[in-house]
Amino acid sequence: MNRLRVEGLTHRFGGLVAIEDVSFVVPAEGVTAIIGPNGAGKTTLFNMISGFLLPTKGRIFFEEEELTGDAPERIARRGLVRTFQLVQLFHKLTVLENVKVGRHVRTRSGLVAALTRPAWARDEEAETERRALELIGFVGLLANVETLASALPYGQQRLLEIARALAADPKLLLLDEPAAGLNHEETERLGSIIRHVSELGITVLLIEHDMKLVMNTADRLVVLNFGRKIAEGTPAAVQGNPEVIEAYLGGAELVHV
């Protein structure tokens, strides 16, 4: 089964074509990476898939149900959740509070329940905290539960953003350049977490410039250049594609990445 299918996606900013007639599928199993040089249109594509940008043309299907034009919150409730290229945490909240906020799309509590605190709302709150602590442990931040997000090193902020996204119980997790700004050790740890997320049955679709992380983590690649798809397949197949080599290195061999 395919988790995601995009058909002929196009987006124009005035006279500039950022994405042109891009189609691909994301299988339910494993990790798929979208790669390409700077300006290839990767984040624009993510913004359309996650509802933050309307396609000029084309359609998006999640588990064979169309979500083209749906609002981001409705898309998240359906199980498609994303992170962003720039970390977007609540910096004045603690690690625990940030992850609990990420759980809100799966809770029923509103203002009345917060004021009256019926038994079901207390149970829901306890379950939210339990799940948040579980996810904080999953990304290795249990020692920082009460730390303000702003006080975390950048690499840990990246991990916190992933934990917050996982709190929404996604079926498909979109990661926008999760390794940006990370050192070698942090990137290796991130790769391990991404593979573990996939092994839990959550489909992962990521944009990434770190080719070592991509080649060691992804099962399938989709390659963009100047807004168009130029290749698709396994890392081994894409790595030797002449058009991909030209796009990245001007004709040099793309092997040791």
C-alpha positions, 0 to 999 in steps of 0.5 A: 500500500502507498501512504502518499501519492502526488500527481502532477504537482505544480506551484508557481510564484507569479512567473516563477515555476517552483515545482513543475508536474511532479508525481511520485508515491511514498510506500507505507513501509520504510524511509523515502528521501527527497533530495536535490540541490538548493533551490530545487523546490523541496520545501515548496513540495513539502509545504503543498503536501502538508497544507501550508501552500495550495498547489497551482495544479495537481492532486495529493492523496493520503492513503488513497483519500484526497487531501488537496487543499485541506487545512494543515490541522485537518491534515495533521489529524488525518495522520500526516505531521511535519517538522520544519527546516527552521526549528519551531519550538515554544522556547519559553515552555519546557521539553515536557510541555512542548511535547504535550502541546504536540499531542493536542490534535489527539485530545478532546479537552477544550476550555470547558473541560480545562475549567471543570476537569471532569474525570475523562479530562483528567485521564486524558491529561495523565495519558498525554503526560505518559505518552510525552515522557515516553517520546522524550525518552525515545529521543534521549532527552529524559534528563531534560524534561523540565529544561526550557526548550530555549536552553537546549543545544541546537541538536537537542532542539532538533530531537525535541521537535521530532518528539513533539511531531511523534506526539501527534501519532503520525502515520506519515512523518515529514522531516524537513532537513532534520540534520541541518546544523548537527555535528557528526555524532548528532547526525548519526544519532538522528539517523538511528532515530529515523530508522527506529521510527520507521521500524515502529510502522511510521512512514518517514518522508524527509528532505535532507542535504546530508548525503551520508545520512540519506544513503545510510537511512533512506530506502527510496529517493526522489530527486528534484532539480529546478522544480522537476523530478529527474530521478527516483529509485533506490539509493544505489540506483539513483547514485549512479544516475548521470542526470543526478550526478550532473545536477549535484557535481557538474558531472563528477562521479557521485559515489563517496557520499 
